[in-house]
Amino acid sequence: MKTQKTLLALALVTAASVSFSVHAQIPGPKDRNTTSVQEILAQPKDDQDVVVQGRLLRKLGDEKFLFSDGTGEITVEIDDDEMPRDPMDDNTTVELRGEVDVDKNRAPEIDVDSVRIMR
């Protein structure tokens, strides 16, 4: 009887630890750092990781674009090698991942690490 209780306790502990480890590996929606342009402009934090979804409205210069998510507009810097090969226009929805770049001599920008076309 004592052996059965020990085995049962061991099985419960094993099941609980497996359940916890599987649960801990599943990323939740808060892991994405999704934010809005309005939030970025209201409280810009240098080097803050951000994910925004919206449209590239137009090219402003070498690797600089005007981006809008419907809550505001912000300049984004996208290296040529980060641009998708698929054709895009100002109606294409994209997801940008990058960091906020704050400089006292200009408005905040996003330095983009990756661009993904949303389908």
N, C-alpha and C positions, 0 to 999 in steps of 0.2 A: 504494500500500500504506500509506504514511504517513497519507494522508487517511482511509482506512478505519479505521485504529487510532484516529485522532483522533475520528472520528464515533462509533465504538464506545465510547470512553471518555466522550465527552460524553453519550451515551445512558444509560450506566450511572450517571453522576453525577446526571442529571436524574431517572431512575427512583428512585434512592435518596433524593433530596431530596423527591420527591412522596410516596413511601412514608412517610418520616419525618413530613412535615407532616400527612398524613392520620392517622397513628397518634397524633400529639401532640394531636389535637383530640377524641379519643374519651375521655370521662370514665370512669374506673374506679370500682370499688366503694369505694375509700378516699376518693374525693372527696366522699362524702355525709356524713361526720362522724357516722354513726349510732352511738349510744351507748345505754347502759342507765341507768335511774334509779339503780340501785345504784352504778354508776361515778360518776355526778354527785354523789351524796350522800357517797361515800367521799372524793372529792377535788374539791370545788366550786371552780371558777375563774370569777371574775366576768367577764362578757361573753364567755364561751366559747360559740362557735356549736355547737349540738347539733341532732340529728334523733332523735326517739324515736317508737316505734310502740307503741300500747297502747289503753287505753280511758279515757274521761272518766267517772269513777265517780259523781260528784255535784257539784252547784253549791255552792260555799262562801259566795258573796257576789257583789257586783257585779263581773263579769268574772273571778272567781276560781273555779277548779275543782280537784277532787282527781283526779289522773291516776295510772294504774298501768300498768306494762308487764310485770307479773309478777315483776319483780326488786325492786320497791319502790314506794312512793307518794311523790308530790311535788305541791306546789301549783303550778298554772300560771295565768298571767294571759293571757286572750284577749280582745282588744278585740272589741266587738260586731260591727264591720264585717269581722272576720276569720272569724267563724263561718260555716260552710257553710249554704246555704239548705235543703239536703236534711235531712229529719228524721233525728235521731240519738237513741239511748238509751245506757244503760250497757253494752250488748253490742256497740255499733258500734266497730270498730277504726279508729283514726285515726292519721295521721302528723302530728306537730307539728314545725315548724322554728322555732327561736328562739335565745335567748341565756340563759345561766344568770345569775341575779340573786342576788348574795350580799350580805347585810346582817348585821352582827354582832348585831342585835336579833331575828332570826328565822331559821328554817331556810331553806336555799337554795330558790329558785323558778325557774321558767322563764318568761321573758317571750316569749310566742309571737308570731311574725311571720306564720305561715301554718298553716292546718289543712286537711288533705286526708283525705277519707273513703276508706279502703282497701276495694276491692271484690274 
